[in-house]
Structure formats: structure tokens, C-alpha cells
Amino acid sequence: MIDIKNLTKQANNKKILRGVDLQVKKGETVAILGPNGAGKSTLLKVLATLIKPTSGIVRINGLDLKKNHIEIKKILGYLPHSSLLYDHYSPLENLVFFGNVYGVRDVEQRAMKLVKDVGLSFFLNEPVKNFSRGMIQRIAIARAIVHDPEVLLLDEPHTGLDQGAISILNNVILSMKEKGSTTLMVTHDFKQAAEICDRIIIVKNGKIVDDFKIKNRNLELVSEKYEMQMEGVS
């Protein structure tokens, strides 16, 4: 589903990504861990077609990122640090708007279901500008999946969420997985990575320094692997 070969990104004479190689199969849920400044968000932005790579090859669902970025955008769902919501719109209005952009059928019914799925039915018609950070994050998640994307790119999706909202988000991600979606999730939350992901990659200084599968929600394995890499042990 995602095939990355020797991907580099340089900005202002600074190398942010240094020869990233990564293959992700359809339906995989992959967590991307690493310290601040490692290049995690930059990698997602390249995949989301928001910034151009300096060099390398990226294919998503067989489509070349440089030649087919418009087609690729149609199958992506992207959640950055900002919500991308219109704050004077209600959750329903936001989701209907973005659903129409993607040509979603029965868009109002789809929007209402998603608002219910993220636990905010009571606030269906309230302006988003009145919402807490966690409530905005829930609607932003719904926005990212309104069109049932084949690939889901999540940049620290658990930020600002309480425990109940974290459970809702995890259920949403797992339900997308059941539909066959492929998910890449940048996170600092090892527990959530262990809970919902099949695989972990660790990024350091713009390179992937570890890549391993995870079973049985083994949080201890994730922590140990991460600490080894941060200490420079291979």
C-alpha cells in the first residue's frame, strides 16, 4: 500500500529526512515513535502531499507521489496538529462541507453517524469555536475519516483527549482497520501505540533506526526498544 525508497527532505540546508525506506502493507496500523525534531511529522506531510520530497520514490496504492498527487489525495485521510475545522461551523456543518469536497454519498447521514461515533451528538449544531481542545480533536478525527480513506495519516491524534475520548479514538482507528484502511500514526503515547498498532517504527535524526512488529499489547517491549535507540544502542 505504501512504498518509500531512499526518501530525503532538506530545508534551509538542514537534512530533515535522511534516506527513509519503508514498506507498509494494506490494513497495517503502524506507530511512528521518536524524539522531537526526528522528522516524524515531516514524513507524514510528504505522504499527505503537503510538502515535496527532495529526493526518493514514494508510491501509495501503486500511485507515484510526484505524478499522481491529486489521485492520492482522494484516498488519504490526514489529521495534523491543527484541526482544519471552520470554527464558526457546527460539527454537522463541518463534516457535511468536507464530505461534499470528497463527493461522499448521503453526506448528512454520514456526518451525523460520525458525530455520534465520537460521542458528541449533543453538540451536533453548536459552533466548534465554543468547544474544548478535546472536543475539537474528536471532530477533527471525524473530518479525517468522513470519506472512508484507504490510508489514514494521524499526527499525535491522542493529544488533548481524556481517557474516554482516547477509547473512542482507538475504537474509530480499529473500525477503520476492519474496513481495510492502512494507518500511520505519529505518537508520543507508547501505551496507545501498543494498544492499537501492529507494528512500531522508531525515527531518530531523520532515519528509521528500528522497525518491529508488536503482539499482545506489549508495552514493555516498545519502551525497551525505544530506550535502547535513544541511548544509541543497536
C-alpha positions in Angstrom: 0.0 0.0 0.0 2.8 2.4 0.9 6.3 2.0 -0.6 9.0 4.5 0.3 12.6 4.3 -1.1 15.5 6.5 -0.1 13.3 9.4 0.8 15.1 12.6 1.7 13.9 16.1 2.7 16.1 19.1 3.0 15.1 22.6 4.1 17.4 25.6 4.6 20.4 23.4 4.2 19.2 21.1 7.0 18.5 17.5 6.3 15.2 16.5 7.9 14.8 13.1 6.3 17.9 11.1 5.5 17.2 8.2 3.2 14.0 6.7 4.6 13.0 3.2 3.4 9.6 2.0 4.5 7.0 -0.5 3.2 3.6 -0.7 4.8 1.0 -3.4 3.8 -2.6 -2.7 3.2 -4.5 -2.9 6.5 -1.5 -2.4 8.7 -1.6 0.0 11.6 1.9 1.5 12.2 3.0 3.8 15.0 5.9 6.2 14.4 7.9 7.0 17.5 10.8 9.3 18.0 12.0 12.4 19.8 11.0 15.9 18.8 12.7 17.0 15.6 13.3 13.5 14.4 11.4 14.0 11.2 8.1 12.2 12.1 5.7 14.9 11.1 7.7 15.8 8.0 7.3 12.2 6.9 3.6 12.4 7.3 3.4 15.8 5.4 5.3 14.3 2.5 2.9 11.3 2.4 -0.1 13.7 2.6 1.3 15.6 -0.5 1.7 18.8 1.5 5.4 19.1 1.0 7.6 17.8 -1.8 10.5 15.5 -1.0 14.0 16.5 -2.0 14.6 13.1 -3.5 13.5 9.5 -3.4 10.5 7.5 -4.5 7.1 7.3 -2.8 4.2 5.2 -4.0 0.8 4.9 -2.4 -1.6 2.2 -3.6 0.7 1.9 -6.7 0.5 5.6 -7.5 3.6 7.7 -7.8 3.5 10.7 -5.4 5.1 13.1 -7.8 2.9 12.2 -10.8 -0.4 11.3 -9.2 -0.7 13.5 -6.1 -4.3 14.6 -6.9 -5.4 10.9 -7.1 -3.5 10.1 -3.9 -5.2 12.9 -2.0 -8.6 11.4 -2.7 -7.7 8.2 -0.8 -6.0 9.9 2.1 -7.3 11.0 5.5 -5.0 13.4 7.3 -5.0 14.7 10.9 -2.3 17.3 11.5 -1.7 19.2 14.7 -4.3 21.8 13.7 -7.9 20.7 13.3 -8.5 22.2 9.9 -12.1 22.9 11.0 -14.1 26.0 10.5 -14.7 27.3 14.0 -17.9 29.2 13.2 -19.4 26.0 11.7 -21.0 23.3 13.8 -19.7 19.7 13.7 -22.5 18.7 11.3 -21.8 21.7 9.0 -18.0 21.0 9.1 -18.4 17.3 8.2 -21.0 17.9 5.5 -18.7 20.5 4.0 -15.6 18.2 3.9 -17.8 15.3 2.9 -19.0 17.2 -0.1 -15.4 18.0 -1.1 -14.8 14.3 -1.3 -18.1 13.5 -3.0 -19.5 11.4 -0.1 -22.9 10.0 -0.8 -25.7 10.6 1.8 -23.2 13.0 3.4 -25.6 14.3 6.1 -26.3 10.8 7.4 -22.6 10.0 7.3 -21.8 13.2 9.2 -24.4 12.5 11.9 -23.2 9.0 12.4 -19.6 10.2 12.8 -20.6 12.8 15.3 -22.3 10.1 17.2 -19.3 7.8 16.9 -17.0 10.4 18.5 -19.5 11.0 21.3 -20.7 14.5 20.5 -24.3 14.1 19.3 -25.5 16.5 22.0 -23.3 19.2 20.4 -24.3 18.4 16.8 -25.3 22.0 15.9 -23.1 24.0 18.3 -20.3 26.2 16.8 -17.0 24.5 17.1 -15.5 27.7 18.4 -17.2 27.0 21.7 -15.6 23.6 22.1 -12.8 22.4 24.3 -9.5 21.2 22.8 -10.5 17.6 23.3 -13.9 18.1 21.6 -12.3 19.8 18.7 -9.9 16.9 18.3 -12.8 14.4 18.2 -14.5 16.3 15.4 -11.1 16.7 13.6 -10.8 12.9 13.7 -14.3 12.5 12.2 -13.3 15.0 9.5 -10.3 12.9 8.6 -12.3 9.8 8.0 -15.5 11.3 6.6 -14.7 9.8 3.2 -13.6 6.3 4.4 -10.0 6.8 3.3 -7.8 3.9 2.3 -4.9 5.5 4.1 -5.1 7.3 7.4 -2.3 9.6 8.5 -2.5 10.7 12.1 -0.1 13.2 13.8 -0.3 12.8 17.5 -4.1 12.1 17.5 -4.4 11.4 21.2 -3.2 14.9 22.2 -5.7 16.8 24.4 -8.0 13.8 24.8 -9.3 12.5 28.2 -9.4 8.7 28.8 -12.9 8.4 27.5 -12.1 10.2 24.3 -8.9 8.1 23.9 -11.1 5.0 23.9 -13.4 6.5 21.3 -10.5 7.4 19.1 -8.9 3.9 19.4 -12.3 2.3 18.5 -12.5 4.6 15.4 -9.0 3.6 14.3 -9.7 -0.1 14.9 -13.0 0.1 13.0 -11.2 1.7 10.1 -8.7 -1.1 10.2 -11.6 -3.6 9.9 -12.6 -1.9 6.7 -9.1 -2.4 5.4 -7.6 1.1 5.9 -3.9 1.5 6.4 -2.9 3.8 9.3 0.4 5.6 10.1 0.2 7.3 13.4 2.9 9.6 14.9 2.6 9.5 18.7 4.5 10.0 21.9 2.0 7.8 23.7 3.6 4.4 23.9 0.6 2.9 25.6 -1.7 3.8 22.8 0.8 2.6 20.2 1.0 -0.8 22.0 -2.8 -0.9 22.3 -3.8 -0.5 18.7 -0.8 -0.9 16.4 0.6 -4.0 14.6 4.0 -2.5 14.1 6.3 0.2 15.5 8.9 2.2 13.7 11.4 4.4 15.6 12.8 7.5 13.9 15.9 9.3 15.0 17.8 12.1 13.2 15.7 11.6 10.1 16.3 7.9 9.8 14.3 4.8 10.7 16.5 3.1 13.4 14.1 0.3 14.4 11.1 -1.4 12.8 9.4 -4.3 14.6 6.0 -6.0 15.0 4.1 -5.9 18.3 1.9 -8.6 19.7 -0.3 -8.9 22.8 -0.1 -5.1 23.5 3.4 -5.5 24.7 4.1 -2.0 26.1 7.3 -3.1 27.8 8.8 -4.2 24.5 8.0 -0.8 23.0 9.6 1.1 25.9 12.7 -1.1 25.9 13.3 -0.8 22.2 12.8 3.0 22.3 15.2 3.5 25.2 17.8 1.4 23.5 17.7 3.6 20.4 17.7 6.8 22.3 20.8 5.6 24.2 22.4 4.8 20.8 22.4 1.0 21.4 21.7 -1.1 18.3 
